[in-house]
Amino acid sequence: MKVILYSESDNYTYVQGLMVPARYAAWAELILIQMFVPGVSFLGHLGGILAGLLYLYLRKASPSGGNPFIKIIRGFASLLSWPLRFANSMFQPSSSRVFGRGTIGRREMGSASGVWRCQACTFDNSIWLSSCEMCGTDRYDNEMSSPGVDTDTISLEELRQRRVRRFGR
């Protein structure tokens, strides 16, 4: 923490009565503690200093300049949760799985389950939405968000083109 705190400082600080540049204060404390306090973990303190330096290096390398460990921790959590996701996918019917937040299939869902099915593309949407996330069909009067389009005559190619335009894929 001291390495990160003093990394950008141009000031001086006192370490046990010695004036040192603030960015080297952690190193000076490591040396002084090892000289005067027996039995203190050298590797523990050295590891803390190196972890602070690694954090600073990764933060500078990150294009957004944010916390670099968030991405590392999320990746690690995703790796650990993989067996559970795999086991969960084994017990779900294959007809109701797609990549995305909703499902496409023939199963009817009522409002008690928290979703409503779009009449144009059969995508399951949250009950809090008033139009379909996939194709833009209005929930109540079954009209497309584009004026003058009949949902019964829309072709699959037109639906695909609308999805590409909406999601940029």
RODO-2510 file (C-alpha; in nm, 4 decimals, decimal comma):
residues 169
     n   res          X          Y          Z
     1     m     0,0000     0,0000     0,0000
     2     k     0,2864     0,2346     0,0757
     3     v     0,4377     0,1752    -0,2698
     4     i     0,1086     0,2693    -0,4355
     5     l     0,0487     0,5656    -0,2042
     6     y     0,3892     0,7221    -0,2641
     7     s     0,4398     0,6172    -0,6278
     8     e     0,3679     0,9575    -0,7809
     9     s     0,5024     1,1679    -0,4952
    10     d     0,7967     1,4047    -0,5415
    11     n     0,8133     1,4797    -0,1675
    12     y     1,0472     1,3446     0,0965
    13     t     0,9411     1,1496     0,4027
    14     y     1,1061     1,0417     0,7255
    15     v     1,1743     0,6726     0,7825
    16     q     1,3001     0,6165     1,1380
    17     g     1,4626     0,9606     1,1405
    18     l     1,6160     0,9348     0,7926
    19     m     1,4874     1,1623     0,5169
    20     v     1,4346     0,9633     0,1959
    21     p     1,2395     1,0286    -0,1257
    22     a     0,8803     0,9140    -0,0690
    23     r     0,8846     0,6722    -0,3616
    24     y     1,1686     0,4766    -0,1958
    25     a     1,0234     0,4800     0,1563
    26     a     0,8982     0,1203     0,1403
    27     w     1,2421    -0,0062     0,0359
    28     a     1,4126     0,1909     0,3124
    29     e     1,1682     0,0511     0,5696
    30     l     1,2306    -0,3021     0,4418
    31     i     1,6049    -0,2657     0,4926
    32     l     1,5759    -0,0948     0,8327
    33     i     1,3230    -0,3449     0,9658
    34     q     1,5451    -0,6347     0,8626
    35     m     1,8460    -0,4757     1,0311
    36     f     1,6848    -0,3854     1,3638
    37     v     1,3873    -0,6204     1,4199
    38     p     1,4759    -0,9891     1,4322
    39     g     1,2232    -1,2491     1,3212
    40     v     1,0266    -1,0254     1,0851
    41     s     0,9288    -1,1872     0,7569
    42     f     1,1572    -1,0526     0,4864
    43     l     0,9745    -1,2408     0,2113
    44     g     0,6360    -1,1159     0,3313
    45     h     0,7400    -0,7511     0,3184
    46     l     0,9298    -0,7962    -0,0084
    47     g     0,6223    -0,9664    -0,1586
    48     g     0,4069    -0,6713    -0,0543
    49     i     0,6435    -0,4243    -0,2193
    50     l     0,6593    -0,6327    -0,5371
    51     a     0,2788    -0,6649    -0,5431
    52     g     0,2507    -0,2866    -0,5228
    53     l     0,4978    -0,2474    -0,8088
    54     l     0,3070    -0,5066    -1,0152
    55     y    -0,0167    -0,3187    -0,9531
    56     l     0,1403     0,0076    -1,0695
    57     y     0,2839    -0,1604    -1,3779
    58     l    -0,0509    -0,3166    -1,4740
    59     r    -0,2368     0,0094    -1,4109
    60     k    -0,0050     0,1957    -1,6464
    61     a    -0,0367    -0,0805    -1,9077
    62     s    -0,4180    -0,0755    -1,8870
    63     p    -0,5681     0,1512    -2,1564
    64     s    -0,8435     0,2807    -1,9275
    65     g    -0,6087     0,3421    -1,6339
    66     g    -0,8555     0,1717    -1,3983
    67     n    -0,8024    -0,1088    -1,1516
    68     p    -0,6264    -0,3901    -1,3432
    69     f    -0,7037    -0,6580    -1,0878
    70     i    -1,0779    -0,6401    -1,1541
    71     k    -1,0258    -0,8046    -1,4930
    72     i    -0,7902    -1,0648    -1,3418
    73     i    -1,0323    -1,1507    -1,0598
    74     r    -1,3299    -1,1739    -1,2982
    75     g    -1,1323    -1,4057    -1,5262
    76     f    -1,0309    -1,6221    -1,2316
    77     a    -1,3909    -1,6358    -1,1049
    78     s    -1,5111    -1,7292    -1,4523
    79     l    -1,2535    -2,0065    -1,4663
    80     l    -1,3630    -2,1410    -1,1275
    81     s    -1,7326    -2,1290    -1,2176
    82     w    -1,6848    -2,3147    -1,5473
    83     p    -1,7664    -2,6616    -1,4058
    84     l    -2,0929    -2,5314    -1,2601
    85     r    -2,1922    -2,3645    -1,5868
    86     f    -2,1074    -2,6831    -1,7772
    87     a    -2,3122    -2,8984    -1,5395
    88     n    -2,6021    -2,6526    -1,5622
    89     s    -2,5932    -2,6655    -1,9415
    90     m    -2,6132    -3,0453    -1,9322
    91     f    -2,9516    -3,0359    -1,7573
    92     q    -3,1154    -2,7638    -1,9682
    93     p    -3,3110    -2,8656    -2,2752
    94     s    -3,1116    -2,7792    -2,5857
    95     s    -3,4086    -2,6163    -2,7620
    96     s    -3,4259    -2,3350    -2,5070
    97     r    -3,0570    -2,2367    -2,5084
    98     v    -2,9163    -1,9530    -2,7175
    99     f    -2,6395    -1,7002    -2,6729
   100     g    -2,7940    -1,3948    -2,5125
   101     r    -3,0275    -1,3030    -2,2329
   102     g    -3,3466    -1,4603    -2,3644
   103     t    -3,4492    -1,7893    -2,5113
   104     i    -3,6066    -1,8795    -2,8410
   105     g    -3,8271    -2,1821    -2,8578
   106     r    -4,1764    -2,3231    -2,8623
   107     r    -4,2395    -2,3366    -2,4888
   108     e    -4,5106    -2,0938    -2,3739
   109     m    -4,4283    -1,8750    -2,0787
   110     g    -4,6776    -1,6801    -1,8759
   111     s    -4,6315    -1,3508    -1,6993
   112     a    -4,5781    -1,5405    -1,3729
   113     s    -4,2327    -1,6451    -1,4939
   114     g    -4,1212    -1,2846    -1,5514
   115     v    -4,0991    -1,2963    -1,9310
   116     w    -4,3212    -1,2352    -2,2321
   117     r    -4,2718    -1,3907    -2,5753
   118     c    -4,2451    -1,1669    -2,8808
   119     q    -4,5023    -1,2618    -3,1469
   120     a    -4,2693    -1,1739    -3,4361
   121     c    -3,9465    -1,3514    -3,3412
   122     t    -4,0458    -1,5661    -3,0359
   123     f    -3,7739    -1,4088    -2,8224
   124     d    -3,8447    -1,4152    -2,4468
   125     n    -3,8201    -1,0641    -2,2984
   126     s    -3,8428    -0,9324    -1,9445
   127     i    -4,1907    -0,8265    -1,8339
   128     w    -4,0447    -0,4822    -1,7601
   129     l    -3,9809    -0,4161    -2,1303
   130     s    -4,2504    -0,2724    -2,3550
   131     s    -4,0792    -0,3741    -2,6806
   132     c    -3,8779    -0,6770    -2,7880
   133     e    -3,5016    -0,6551    -2,7345
   134     m    -3,4339    -0,8636    -3,0422
   135     c    -3,6564    -0,7176    -3,3140
   136     g    -3,8258    -0,4097    -3,1645
   137     t    -4,1834    -0,5396    -3,1810
   138     d    -4,4173    -0,3579    -2,9428
   139     r    -4,5459    -0,5845    -2,6675
   140     y    -4,9126    -0,4812    -2,6715
   141     d    -5,0228    -0,3913    -3,0239
   142     n    -4,7836    -0,6248    -3,2100
   143     e    -4,6450    -0,3575    -3,4429
   144     m    -4,2801    -0,3113    -3,5329
   145     s    -4,1065    -0,0009    -3,4066
   146     s    -4,0587     0,1059    -3,7674
   147     p    -4,3801     0,2663    -3,8990
   148     g    -4,5793     0,0855    -4,1678
   149     v    -4,4314    -0,2649    -4,1237
   150     d    -4,6628    -0,5644    -4,0925
   151     t    -4,5205    -0,8322    -3,8613
   152     d    -4,6940    -1,1163    -4,0458
   153     t    -4,5102    -1,0423    -4,3724
   154     i    -4,1620    -0,9693    -4,2376
   155     s    -3,9068    -1,2056    -4,3883
   156     l    -3,6383    -1,3847    -4,1952
   157     e    -3,3728    -1,1923    -4,3886
   158     e    -3,5319    -0,8586    -4,2886
   159     l    -3,5430    -0,9728    -3,9245
   160     r    -3,1769    -1,0748    -3,9446
   161     q    -3,0811    -0,7375    -4,0961
   162     r    -3,2639    -0,5528    -3,8169
   163     r    -3,0793    -0,7547    -3,5540
   164     v    -2,7467    -0,6792    -3,7224
   165     r    -2,8266    -0,3060    -3,7334
   166     r    -2,9485    -0,3024    -3,3725
   167     f    -2,6655    -0,4987    -3,2140
   168     g    -2,3849    -0,4092    -3,4547
   169     r    -2,2858    -0,7707    -3,5272
***
